[in-house]
Amino acid sequence: MRDQALFDKIDLHLIRVLHTVLTERSVSRAALRLGMYQPAVSAALKRLREISGDPLLVRSGSGMVPTDAALRMVEPSASILRAAEVMFSAARAFDPQTSATTFRVAASDYLDPLFLPQ
């Protein structure tokens, strides 16, 4: 039950923050890339640390260094993000046979005969 309670705290946004922080190796750069404020990324990183039970990133002389546990999370987090993108892209695929979308076309008067019914 404890594992399920931890799993329930994970959302796609946290996975995205995790992957970006780990690839950027900087909370500030990750915030810029995500279009978020640095304190929000820091708060998400704190939640991720609590969920994982690992510091994930530690300070060193050259910046932030991922822990071994964090390095093992890079590829799975990328896979999860790719899968989510595929899942939602497929759901939004355009099908002209079933689409009820209204399109507005702007054109010069001399093109009217090509587009308008006779």
Secondary structure as UniProt FT lines:
FT   HELIX           2..7
FT   TURN            8..9
FT   HELIX           12..24
FT   HELIX           27..34
FT   HELIX           38..52
FT   STRAND          57..60
FT   TURN            61..62
FT   STRAND          63..66
FT   HELIX           68..91
FT   TURN            96..98
FT   HELIX           109..111
FT   HELIX           112..115
//
